[in-house]
């Protein structure tokens, strides 16, 4: 997870070193040599995922002279990826991004006791159908909401464990192809995350956030945003709001974007291909991927 980038490029290595220092933790060692269960704790996973994406970008910048401000029309990220996107677009300093993601992970984990909440992917149904199922599955004192609109036929619900179980059962009766309980530590992107949203509001108010060099497509609006104060507001809303990824990709495609590049992972590319089959997707999660991307660009 990023180790090959760090070994091959001083620019990438500097990213991991700066994040380790910012967090007061040898996160890079945990990523490369540590226990998987510890790494996948959300407080560690969020800055770690960001680190790999920014490391790949810094290699592109340092080794190939490919600058995001010159080559991109927009940046976007899925959930925590919005912070990566803002860091990539020079709106947030790297160290500050790492600290915000550590706080985000800690506050999300603390918002709901273990076992109280859950998330599930309902496959084969449209977003409106899943939103209706989530509303039907809710009950007095039990929340269920459509959390992630990932791609056609792939929508995630989030909320109280019992309500999510009811949604999974309802989905089967309403034609869902499959429903899958997700291995997550908390019910993200629903109203149960309100304590985390309040923590992030305070942190973002004090964060040195500037205008990105290219507009961000915000998760909760699926629309471009450039103003720092509006970005702060939308980042807070994102903690409890729906990640509108399908609509975000469609918006960019309809605006004329013909190529989308995923840095640091290989998760969003398949979603993009399902949403906008005519858009070319490229990925770079390791040095081989970066080198291939340089040839493509």
Secondary structure, 3 states (H helix, E strand, C coil): CCHHHHHHCHHHHHHHHHHHHHHCCCHHHHHHHCCHHHHCCHHHHHHHHHHHHHHHHHHHHHHHCCCHHHHCCEECCCCCHHHHHHHHCCCCCHHHHHHHHHHHHHHHHHHCCCCCEEEEEEECCCHHHHHHHHHHHCECCECEEEEEEEECCEEEEEEEHHHHHHHHHHHHHCCCCEEEECCCCCCCCCHHHHHHHHHHHHHHHHCCCCCCCCEEECCCCCCEECCHHHHHHHHHHHHHCCECHHHHHHHHHHCCCCEEEEECCCCHHHHHHHHCCCCEEEEECCHHHHHHHHHHC
